[in-house]
Amino acid sequence: MHSIFPEVEAFKTQLEILRRDFICNTRLPDVNASVSFLGQFQGQAVLWNMNLATLHHYRLAAVDAKSTTQQRNLNCPFIEINAGFEGVYQIRVGLDLAVIDEPVIKKSIIMIRNYRRLAIGKIEFCSGNS
């Protein structure tokens, strides 16, 4: 049995006090949202710090960074997980939507919690037309 990391436990307590399932640090609706929530990853309870944005937002950011390679790789919805530390993981999610709002956040959290093949790195969800 794995122990719960202190930051994960503290966030769990904060959610219980607030009676919330997640904390969004962005005024909605927007094209980019910063959201924190709990989940499971590799058999452990973790704190996900998610940047959830529209693909258009990510493309604009890539243009600003003058990264044409990165921009070309932003044609499909994706999940990208960076290596975590003590149960805290950074996750980027790009969706082919016009705006991010609370229903989109809730659906994204459910998707991440239910997706069984999550792994460090980027997973793209391209249709055959891309």
TORBAFI-645722 format. One record per atom (N, C-alpha, C, O, CB): residue number from 1; residue in one letter; x, z, y. Coordinates in Angstrom, 1 decimal. Each point is the difference from the previous one (the first is absolute). Glycine has a CB too. Example, Ala and Ser with C-alpha at 12.3 -4.5 7.8 and 13.67 -1.06 7.14 Angstrom:
2
n:res:east:up:north
1:a:13.2:7.8:-5.7
1:a:-0.9:0.0:1.2
1:a:0.9:0.0:1.2
1:a:1.0:0.7:0.0
1:a:-2.9:0.5:-1.2
2:s:1.5:-1.9:2.3
2:s:0.9:0.0:1.1
2:s:-0.8:0.8:1.1
2:s:0.5:0.1:1.1
2:s:0.7:-2.3:-1.7
This chain:
130
n:res:east:up:north
1:m:0.8:0.0:-1.2
1:m:-0.8:0.0:1.2
1:m:0.9:0.0:1.2
1:m:1.0:0.7:0.1
1:m:-2.9:0.5:-1.3
2:h:1.5:-2.0:2.2
2:h:0.8:-0.2:1.2
2:h:-0.5:1.1:1.1
2:h:-1.2:0.3:0.0
2:h:1.6:-2.8:-0.5
3:s:0.6:3.0:1.2
3:s:-0.4:0.9:1.1
3:s:-0.4:-0.8:1.2
3:s:0.4:-1.2:0.2
3:s:1.1:3.0:-1.0
4:i:-2.3:-1.3:1.7
4:i:-0.4:-0.7:1.2
4:i:1.0:0.3:1.1
4:i:0.4:1.2:0.2
4:i:-2.9:-1.0:-0.8
5:f:3.0:-1.2:1.3
5:f:0.9:0.1:1.0
5:f:-0.6:0.8:1.2
5:f:-1.2:-0.2:0.3
5:f:2.4:-2.0:-1.0
6:p:-0.4:3.0:1.5
6:p:-0.5:0.8:1.1
6:p:-0.8:-0.9:1.0
6:p:-1.1:0.5:0.5
6:p:3.0:1.1:-0.9
7:e:-1.4:-2.7:0.8
7:e:-0.7:-0.8:1.0
7:e:-1.3:-0.6:-0.5
7:e:-1.0:-0.1:0.8
7:e:3.2:-0.5:0.2
8:v:-2.3:0.3:-2.3
8:v:-1.2:-0.5:-0.6
8:v:-1.0:1.2:0.0
8:v:-1.2:-0.2:0.3
8:v:2.5:-1.5:-1.7
9:e:-0.9:2.9:1.0
9:e:-0.8:1.2:0.0
9:e:-0.6:0.3:1.4
9:e:-1.1:0.3:0.1
9:e:2.4:0.6:-2.1
10:a:-0.4:-1.0:3.0
10:a:-0.4:0.3:1.3
10:a:-1.0:-1.0:0.5
10:a:-1.0:0.4:0.7
10:a:3.2:0.6:-0.2
11:f:-2.1:-2.2:-0.8
11:f:-0.9:-1.0:0.4
11:f:-1.4:0.2:-0.7
11:f:-1.0:-0.2:0.6
11:f:2.9:-1.5:-0.1
12:k:-1.8:2.0:-1.8
12:k:-1.2:0.3:-0.7
12:k:-0.8:1.1:0.6
12:k:-1.2:-0.1:0.2
12:k:2.3:-0.6:-2.3
13:t:-0.4:1.8:2.6
13:t:-0.7:1.1:0.6
13:t:-0.6:-0.5:1.4
13:t:-1.1:0.4:0.3
13:t:2.7:1.2:-1.4
14:q:-0.9:-2.4:1.8
14:q:-0.5:-0.5:1.3
14:q:-1.3:-0.8:-0.2
14:q:-0.9:0.1:0.7
14:q:3.3:-0.2:0.2
15:l:-2.4:-0.8:-2.0
15:l:-1.2:-0.8:-0.3
15:l:-1.2:0.9:-0.3
15:l:-1.1:-0.2:0.4
15:l:2.6:-1.7:-1.2
16:e:-1.2:3.0:0.0
16:e:-1.0:0.9:-0.4
16:e:-0.6:0.7:1.2
16:e:-1.2:0.2:0.1
16:e:2.3:0.2:-2.3
17:i:-0.3:0.0:3.1
17:i:-0.4:0.7:1.3
17:i:-0.9:-0.9:0.8
17:i:-1.0:0.3:0.5
17:i:3.1:1.1:-0.5
18:l:-1.6:-2.7:0.1
18:l:-0.7:-1.0:0.8
18:l:-1.2:-0.6:-0.7
18:l:-0.9:-0.7:0.6
18:l:3.0:0.2:0.5
19:r:-2.2:0.8:-2.4
19:r:-1.1:-0.6:-0.9
19:r:0.0:-1.5:0.1
19:r:-1.0:-0.7:0.2
19:r:-0.3:2.8:0.1
20:r:2.5:-2.7:-0.4
20:r:0.3:-1.4:0.1
20:r:0.7:-0.5:-1.3
20:r:0.6:0.8:-0.7
20:r:-0.5:-0.7:3.3
21:d:-0.2:-1.4:-2.8
21:d:0.7:-0.6:-1.2
21:d:1.3:-0.7:0.5
21:d:0.9:-0.2:-0.8
21:d:-3.1:-0.1:-0.4
22:f:2.2:0.1:2.5
22:f:1.2:-0.6:0.6
22:f:0.1:0.3:1.5
22:f:-1.0:0.5:0.6
22:f:0.9:-2.4:-2.3
23:i:1.2:1.7:2.3
23:i:0.2:0.1:1.4
23:i:0.5:-1.3:0.6
23:i:1.0:-0.6:-0.5
23:i:-0.5:3.1:0.3
24:c:-1.3:-3.0:1.2
24:c:0.4:-1.3:0.6
24:c:0.5:0.4:1.4
24:c:-0.7:0.7:0.8
24:c:-1.0:-2.1:-2.1
25:n:2.9:0.9:1.7
25:n:0.6:0.3:1.3
25:n:-0.2:-1.1:0.9
25:n:0.8:-0.1:1.0
25:n:0.8:1.6:-2.1
26:t:-2.6:-2.3:0.9
26:t:-0.2:-1.2:0.8
26:t:-1.5:0.0:0.5
26:t:-0.9:0.3:-0.8
26:t:2.7:-1.6:-0.4
27:r:-2.0:0.9:2.5
27:r:-1.3:-0.2:0.4
27:r:-0.6:-1.3:-0.5
27:r:0.6:-1.1:0.1
27:r:-0.1:2.4:2.0
28:l:-1.6:-1.2:-2.8
28:l:-0.6:-1.2:-0.7
28:l:-1.2:-0.5:0.8
28:l:-0.6:0.7:0.7
28:l:1.4:0.2:-2.9
29:p:-1.1:-2.2:2.0
29:p:0.7:-1.0:-0.8
29:p:1.3:-0.5:0.7
29:p:0.1:0.1:1.2
29:p:-2.3:-0.8:-2.3
30:d:3.1:0.2:0.3
30:d:1.3:-0.6:0.4
30:d:0.5:-1.0:-1.0
30:d:-0.6:-0.1:-1.0
30:d:1.1:2.3:2.3
31:v:0.6:-2.8:-1.0
31:v:0.6:-0.9:-1.0
31:v:1.1:0.7:-0.8
31:v:0.5:-0.6:-0.9
31:v:-1.0:-1.3:2.5
32:n:0.8:3.1:-1.3
32:n:1.0:0.8:-0.6
32:n:-0.4:1.5:0.0
32:n:-0.4:0.5:1.0
32:n:2.2:-2.2:-0.4
33:a:-1.7:2.3:-1.8
33:a:-0.4:1.4:0.0
33:a:1.1:0.8:-0.8
33:a:0.5:-0.4:-1.0
33:a:-3.0:-0.2:1.1
34:s:2.7:1.8:0.4
34:s:0.9:1.0:-0.7
34:s:-0.8:1.0:-0.7
34:s:-0.8:0.7:0.7
34:s:2.7:-1.1:1.0
35:v:-1.8:0.5:-3.0
35:v:-0.9:0.8:-0.8
35:v:0.8:0.8:-1.0
35:v:0.9:-0.5:-0.7
35:v:-2.8:-1.1:1.0
36:s:1.6:2.9:-0.5
36:s:0.6:0.8:-1.0
36:s:-1.0:0.5:-1.0
36:s:-1.1:0.4:0.5
36:s:2.9:0.3:1.1
37:f:-1.5:-0.7:-2.9
37:f:-1.0:0.5:-1.0
37:f:0.8:0.4:-1.2
37:f:1.2:-0.4:-0.2
37:f:-3.0:-1.1:1.1
38:l:1.1:2.2:-1.8
38:l:0.7:0.4:-1.3
38:l:-0.4:-1.0:-1.1
38:l:-1.0:-0.7:0.0
38:l:0.9:3.1:0.7
39:g:1.0:-2.5:-1.7
39:g:-0.2:-0.8:-1.1
39:g:0.9:0.4:-1.2
39:g:0.7:1.0:0.1
39:g:-1.5:-2.9:1.4
40:q:0.8:1.0:-2.5
40:q:1.0:0.2:-1.1
40:q:0.9:-1.2:0.0
40:q:-0.4:-1.1:0.2
40:q:-1.3:2.4:-1.6
41:f:3.0:-1.0:1.0
41:f:0.9:-1.1:-0.1
41:f:1.1:0.5:-1.0
41:f:0.6:1.0:0.1
41:f:-1.0:-1.9:2.2
42:q:0.6:0.1:-3.4
42:q:0.9:0.3:-1.0
42:q:-0.2:1.4:-0.6
42:q:1.0:0.7:-0.2
42:q:0.7:-2.2:1.3
43:g:-3.0:1.8:-1.3
43:g:-0.3:1.3:-0.6
43:g:0.0:1.2:0.9
43:g:-0.1:1.1:-0.5
43:g:0.9:-2.1:-1.6
44:q:-0.6:0.8:3.4
44:q:0.1:1.2:0.9
44:q:-1.0:-0.1:1.1
44:q:-0.3:-1.2:0.4
44:q:2.7:1.4:-1.0
45:a:-2.8:0.9:1.1
45:a:-0.8:0.0:1.3
45:a:1.0:-0.3:1.1
45:a:1.1:0.5:0.1
45:a:-2.8:1.2:-1.0
46:v:1.2:-2.7:1.8
46:v:0.9:-0.4:1.1
46:v:-0.9:-0.1:1.2
46:v:-1.2:0.0:0.0
46:v:2.7:-1.3:-1.5
47:l:-0.7:1.3:2.6
47:l:-0.6:-0.3:1.4
47:l:0.4:-1.4:0.3
47:l:1.1:-0.4:0.1
47:l:-1.0:2.9:0.6
48:w:-1.2:-3.3:-0.4
48:w:0.2:-1.4:0.4
48:w:-0.1:0.0:1.5
48:w:-1.0:0.4:0.6
48:w:0.1:-1.3:-2.8
49:n:1.9:0.4:2.9
49:n:0.0:-0.3:1.4
49:n:-0.1:-1.6:0.1
49:n:0.9:-0.7:-0.2
49:n:0.5:2.8:0.9
50:m:-2.7:-2.5:-0.4
50:m:-0.3:-1.4:-0.1
50:m:-0.1:-0.7:1.4
50:m:-0.6:0.6:0.9
50:m:-0.6:-0.1:-3.1
51:n:1.9:-1.6:2.3
51:n:-0.2:-0.9:1.1
51:n:-0.9:-1.1:-0.5
51:n:0.4:-0.9:-0.8
51:n:1.8:1.4:1.9
52:l:-3.5:-0.5:-0.7
52:l:-1.0:-1.0:-0.4
52:l:-0.2:-1.0:1.1
52:l:-0.4:0.5:1.1
52:l:-0.7:1.2:-2.7
53:a:1.3:-2.9:1.4
53:a:-0.1:-1.0:1.1
53:a:-0.6:-1.3:-0.5
53:a:0.1:-0.3:-1.2
53:a:1.8:1.4:2.4
54:t:-2.3:-1.9:-0.2
54:t:-0.4:-1.4:-0.4
54:t:1.2:-0.8:-0.2
54:t:1.1:0.3:0.5
54:t:-3.2:-0.1:0.9
55:l:2.0:-1.2:-2.2
55:l:1.1:-1.0:-0.2
55:l:0.4:-0.6:1.3
55:l:1.2:-0.2:0.3
55:l:-2.0:-0.3:-2.6
56:h:-0.2:0.2:3.2
56:h:0.4:-0.5:1.3
56:h:0.9:0.9:0.8
56:h:0.9:-0.5:0.7
56:h:-3.1:-0.7:-0.7
57:h:1.9:2.5:-0.1
57:h:0.8:1.0:0.7
57:h:1.5:-0.1:-0.5
57:h:0.9:0.0:0.8
57:h:-3.0:1.5:-0.4
58:y:2.2:-1.5:-1.7
58:y:1.3:0.0:-0.6
58:y:0.8:-1.3:0.3
58:y:1.2:0.0:0.3
58:y:-2.1:1.4:-2.1
59:r:0.1:-2.6:1.9
59:r:0.6:-1.2:0.4
59:r:0.6:0.0:1.4
59:r:1.1:-0.4:0.3
59:r:-2.7:-0.8:-1.9
60:l:0.8:1.8:2.5
60:l:0.4:0.1:1.4
60:l:1.2:0.9:0.1
60:l:1.0:-0.3:0.8
60:l:-3.3:0.0:0.0
61:a:2.4:1.4:-1.6
61:a:1.1:0.9:0.0
61:a:1.3:-0.8:-0.5
61:a:1.1:0.2:0.5
61:a:-2.6:1.8:-0.8
62:a:1.3:-2.8:-0.7
62:a:1.1:-0.8:-0.5
62:a:0.5:-1.0:1.0
62:a:1.2:-0.2:0.1
62:a:-2.1:0.5:-2.4
63:v:0.0:-0.9:3.1
63:v:0.4:-1.0:1.0
63:v:0.8:0.8:1.1
63:v:1.0:-0.5:0.5
63:v:-3.0:-1.0:-0.9
64:d:1.5:2.7:0.8
64:d:0.7:0.8:1.0
64:d:1.4:0.3:-0.5
64:d:1.0:0.1:0.8
64:d:-3.1:0.9:0.0
65:a:2.3:-0.8:-2.1
65:a:1.3:0.4:-0.6
65:a:0.8:-1.3:-0.3
65:a:1.1:0.1:-0.5
65:a:-2.1:2.0:-0.5
66:k:0.4:-3.3:1.3
66:k:0.6:-1.3:-0.3
66:k:0.4:-0.1:-1.4
66:k:1.1:-0.5:-0.3
66:k:-0.3:0.5:2.7
67:s:-1.6:0.5:-3.3
67:s:0.3:-0.1:-1.5
67:s:-0.9:-1.0:-0.6
67:s:-1.1:0.3:-0.5
67:s:1.8:2.1:0.5
68:t:-0.3:-3.7:0.0
68:t:-0.9:-1.0:-0.6
68:t:-0.2:0.2:-1.5
68:t:-1.0:-0.4:-0.5
68:t:1.8:-1.2:2.3
69:t:0.2:2.1:-2.5
69:t:-0.1:0.3:-1.4
69:t:-1.1:1.0:-0.3
69:t:-0.8:-0.2:-0.8
69:t:3.2:-0.4:0.5
70:q:-2.4:1.7:1.1
70:q:-1.0:1.0:-0.2
70:q:-1.4:-0.6:0.4
70:q:-0.9:0.3:-0.7
70:q:2.6:1.5:1.2
71:q:-1.7:-2.6:0.5
71:q:-1.3:-0.5:0.5
71:q:-0.6:-0.9:-1.2
71:q:-1.2:0.0:-0.2
71:q:2.0:0.1:2.7
72:r:0.1:-0.9:-3.1
72:r:-0.5:-0.9:-1.1
72:r:-0.6:0.8:-1.2
72:r:-0.8:-0.4:-0.7
72:r:2.5:-1.3:1.4
73:n:-1.1:3.0:-0.8
73:n:-0.5:0.8:-1.2
73:n:-1.2:0.8:0.4
73:n:-0.4:0.9:-0.8
73:n:2.8:-0.8:0.0
74:l:-3.1:-0.4:1.9
74:l:-1.1:0.8:0.4
74:l:-1.3:-0.8:-0.1
74:l:-0.9:0.1:0.9
74:l:2.3:1.2:0.6
75:n:-1.5:-2.2:-2.5
75:n:-1.2:-0.8:-0.1
75:n:-1.0:0.6:-1.0
75:n:-1.2:-0.5:-0.1
75:n:2.6:-1.5:0.6
76:c:-1.0:3.0:-1.3
76:c:-0.9:0.6:-1.0
76:c:-0.2:1.5:0.3
76:c:1.0:0.6:0.5
76:c:-0.2:-2.3:-2.2
77:p:-1.9:2.2:1.4
77:p:-0.2:1.5:0.0
77:p:1.1:0.6:-0.8
77:p:0.4:-0.5:-1.1
77:p:-2.9:0.3:1.5
78:f:3.0:1.4:0.0
78:f:1.1:0.6:-0.8
78:f:-0.1:1.6:0.1
78:f:-0.6:0.5:0.9
78:f:2.0:-2.6:-0.5
79:i:-0.7:2.7:-1.3
79:i:0.4:1.4:0.1
79:i:1.5:0.1:-0.2
79:i:0.6:-0.7:-0.9
79:i:-2.9:1.4:-0.1
80:e:2.9:0.0:1.9
80:e:1.5:0.2:-0.1
80:e:0.3:1.5:0.1
80:e:-0.3:0.7:1.0
80:e:0.7:-3.0:0.0
81:i:0.3:2.8:-2.0
81:i:0.3:1.4:-0.1
81:i:1.5:0.2:0.1
81:i:0.8:-0.7:-0.7
81:i:-2.8:1.1:-0.7
82:n:2.4:0.5:2.3
82:n:1.4:0.3:0.1
82:n:0.3:1.3:-0.8
82:n:-0.8:0.8:-0.2
82:n:0.9:-1.9:2.5
83:a:1.2:1.2:-2.7
83:a:0.4:1.2:-0.8
83:a:-0.4:1.2:0.8
83:a:0.2:0.1:1.2
83:a:1.7:-1.4:-2.3
84:g:-2.4:2.3:0.4
84:g:-0.4:1.2:0.7
84:g:1.0:1.1:-0.2
84:g:1.0:-0.1:-0.7
84:g:-3.3:-0.5:0.3
85:f:2.0:1.7:1.1
85:f:0.8:1.2:0.0
85:f:-0.9:1.2:-0.1
85:f:-0.8:0.2:0.8
85:f:2.7:-1.3:0.5
86:e:-1.7:1.9:-2.3
86:e:-0.8:1.3:-0.3
86:e:-1.5:-0.2:0.1
86:e:-0.7:0.7:0.7
86:e:2.7:0.5:0.3
87:g:-2.4:-2.3:-1.6
87:g:-1.4:-0.2:-0.1
87:g:-0.7:-0.7:1.2
87:g:-1.2:-0.2:0.0
87:g:1.2:2.1:-1.4
88:v:0.8:-2.4:2.3
88:v:-0.6:-0.7:1.2
88:v:0.5:-1.4:0.0
88:v:1.2:-0.3:-0.1
88:v:-1.2:2.4:1.4
89:y:-1.0:-3.0:-1.3
89:y:0.3:-1.5:-0.2
89:y:-0.5:-0.7:1.2
89:y:-1.1:0.3:0.5
89:y:1.1:-0.1:-3.0
90:q:0.7:-1.2:3.0
90:q:-0.4:-0.9:1.0
90:q:-0.6:-1.3:-0.7
90:q:0.6:-0.5:-0.9
90:q:1.1:1.4:2.6
91:i:-2.9:-1.2:-1.3
91:i:-0.6:-1.2:-0.6
91:i:-0.6:-0.9:1.1
91:i:-0.6:0.5:0.9
91:i:0.1:0.9:-3.0
92:r:0.8:-2.7:2.0
92:r:-0.6:-1.0:0.9
92:r:-1.0:-0.8:-0.8
92:r:0.2:-0.4:-1.1
92:r:1.9:0.3:2.5
93:v:-3.3:-0.1:-0.7
93:v:-1.0:-0.8:-0.6
93:v:-0.4:-1.0:1.0
93:v:-0.4:0.3:1.1
93:v:-0.4:1.6:-2.6
94:g:0.8:-3.2:1.1
94:g:-0.4:-1.1:0.8
94:g:-1.3:-0.6:-0.5
94:g:0.0:-0.4:-1.2
94:g:2.4:0.0:1.9
95:l:-3.4:0.2:0.1
95:l:-1.3:-0.5:-0.5
95:l:-0.4:-1.2:0.9
95:l:0.3:0.0:1.2
95:l:-1.0:2.2:-2.0
96:d:0.1:-3.2:0.1
96:d:-0.4:-1.2:0.7
96:d:-1.4:0.3:0.7
96:d:-1.0:-0.6:-0.4
96:d:2.3:-0.9:-1.2
97:l:-1.3:2.3:2.6
97:l:-1.2:0.4:0.7
97:l:0.3:-0.1:1.5
97:l:1.1:-0.1:0.4
97:l:-1.9:1.7:-2.2
98:a:-0.3:-1.6:2.6
98:a:0.2:-0.1:1.5
98:a:0.2:1.3:0.6
98:a:0.7:0.1:1.0
98:a:-2.2:-2.0:-1.0
99:v:1.1:3.0:-0.6
99:v:0.1:1.3:0.6
99:v:0.0:1.1:-1.1
99:v:-0.5:-0.2:-1.1
99:v:-0.7:-0.6:3.1
100:i:1.8:1.9:-1.7
100:i:0.1:1.2:-0.9
100:i:-1.0:1.0:0.6
100:i:0.1:0.4:1.2
100:i:2.4:-0.8:-1.9
101:d:-3.4:0.9:-0.1
101:d:-0.9:1.0:0.4
101:d:-0.1:1.1:-1.1
101:d:0.6:-0.2:-1.1
101:d:-1.9:-1.5:2.5
102:e:0.4:2.7:-1.3
102:e:0.0:1.1:-1.0
102:e:-0.5:-0.5:-1.3
102:e:0.6:0.4:-1.0
102:e:-1.1:1.1:2.8
103:p:-0.5:-2.4:-2.0
103:p:-0.3:-0.5:-1.3
103:p:1.2:-0.7:-0.7
103:p:0.2:0.1:-1.2
103:p:-2.6:-0.3:2.0
104:v:3.1:-0.6:0.0
104:v:1.2:-0.7:-0.6
104:v:1.0:1.1:-0.5
104:v:0.6:-0.2:-1.0
104:v:-0.9:-1.8:2.5
105:i:0.5:3.0:-0.7
105:i:1.0:1.1:-0.4
105:i:-0.5:0.6:-1.3
105:i:0.8:0.2:-0.9
105:i:-0.2:0.2:3.3
106:k:-1.8:0.0:-2.5
106:k:-0.6:0.6:-1.2
106:k:0.2:-0.9:-1.2
106:k:0.4:0.5:-1.1
106:k:-2.0:0.8:2.5
107:k:1.3:-2.6:-1.3
107:k:0.1:-0.9:-1.1
107:k:1.5:-0.1:-0.4
107:k:0.3:-0.1:-1.2
107:k:-2.4:-1.2:2.0
108:s:3.0:1.2:0.2
108:s:1.4:-0.1:-0.3
108:s:0.5:1.2:-0.7
108:s:0.8:-0.1:-1.0
108:s:-0.5:-1.3:3.0
109:i:-0.7:2.6:-1.6
109:i:0.4:1.2:-0.7
109:i:-0.5:0.0:-1.5
109:i:0.8:0.3:-0.9
109:i:-0.8:1.0:3.1
110:i:-1.2:-1.7:-2.4
110:i:-0.5:-0.1:-1.4
110:i:0.8:-1.0:-0.8
110:i:0.3:0.3:-1.1
110:i:-2.6:0.3:2.0
111:m:2.6:-1.8:-0.3
111:m:0.8:-1.0:-0.6
111:m:1.3:0.6:-0.5
111:m:0.5:-0.2:-1.1
111:m:-1.6:-1.6:2.5
112:i:1.8:2.5:-0.5
112:i:1.3:0.5:-0.3
112:i:-0.1:1.1:-1.1
112:i:0.9:0.0:-0.9
112:i:-0.1:-0.5:3.3
113:r:-1.7:1.4:-2.3
113:r:-0.2:1.0:-0.9
113:r:-0.3:-0.5:-1.4
113:r:0.3:0.6:-1.0
113:r:-1.1:0.9:2.8
114:n:0.1:-2.7:-1.9
114:n:-0.5:-0.5:-1.3
114:n:1.0:-1.0:-0.6
114:n:-0.1:-0.3:-1.2
114:n:-2.2:0.7:2.0
115:y:3.2:-1.0:0.0
115:y:0.9:-1.0:-0.4
115:y:1.1:0.6:-0.9
115:y:0.8:0.8:0.4
115:y:-1.3:-2.2:1.7
116:r:0.5:1.0:-3.4
116:r:0.9:0.7:-1.0
116:r:1.4:-0.6:0.0
116:r:0.9:0.6:-0.6
116:r:-3.0:-0.1:-0.7
117:r:2.3:-1.6:1.9
117:r:1.4:-0.6:-0.1
117:r:0.8:0.2:1.3
117:r:0.9:-0.8:0.3
117:r:-1.9:-0.9:-1.9
118:l:0.6:2.7:2.4
118:l:0.8:0.2:1.2
118:l:1.5:0.3:-0.4
118:l:0.3:0.7:-1.0
118:l:-2.3:0.2:2.2
119:a:2.9:-1.5:-0.4
119:a:1.4:0.2:-0.2
119:a:0.7:-0.2:1.3
119:a:-0.5:-0.6:1.0
119:a:0.3:-0.3:-3.3
120:i:1.4:1.4:2.4
120:i:0.9:-0.2:1.2
120:i:0.1:-1.5:0.2
120:i:0.3:-0.7:-1.0
120:i:0.9:3.0:0.6
121:g:-1.3:-2.7:1.6
121:g:0.2:-1.4:0.3
121:g:-1.3:-0.6:0.5
121:g:-1.0:0.7:0.4
121:g:2.7:-0.9:-2.2
122:k:-1.8:-1.1:1.8
122:k:-1.1:-0.7:0.6
122:k:-0.8:-0.7:-1.1
122:k:0.5:-0.7:-0.9
122:k:0.7:0.3:3.1
123:i:-2.6:0.5:-2.1
123:i:-0.9:-0.6:-0.9
123:i:-0.9:-0.9:0.8
123:i:-0.6:0.5:1.0
123:i:0.7:1.4:-2.7
124:e:-0.1:-3.2:1.4
124:e:-0.9:-0.9:0.8
124:e:-1.2:-0.4:-0.8
124:e:0.1:-0.1:-1.3
124:e:1.9:-0.8:2.5
125:f:-3.1:0.7:-0.6
125:f:-1.2:-0.4:-0.6
125:f:-0.5:-1.4:0.5
125:f:-0.9:-0.1:0.9
125:f:0.3:2.6:-1.2
126:c:1.3:-3.5:-0.2
126:c:-0.3:-1.4:0.5
126:c:-0.9:-0.7:-0.9
126:c:0.0:0.2:-1.3
126:c:2.3:-0.3:2.3
127:s:-3.2:-0.7:-0.4
127:s:-0.9:-0.8:-0.8
127:s:0.8:-1.3:-0.4
127:s:1.0:-0.2:0.6
127:s:-3.2:1.2:0.5
128:g:1.6:-1.8:-1.9
128:g:0.7:-1.2:-0.4
128:g:0.1:-1.0:1.1
128:g:0.7:-1.0:-0.1
128:g:-1.6:1.3:-2.1
129:n:0.2:-0.1:3.4
129:n:0.0:-0.9:1.1
129:n:1.1:0.2:0.9
129:n:0.3:-0.9:0.9
129:n:-2.7:0.8:-1.1
130:s:3.2:1.2:0.1
130:s:1.0:0.3:1.0
130:s:1.2:-0.9:-0.1
130:s:1.0:0.2:0.7
130:s:-1.8:2.1:-0.6
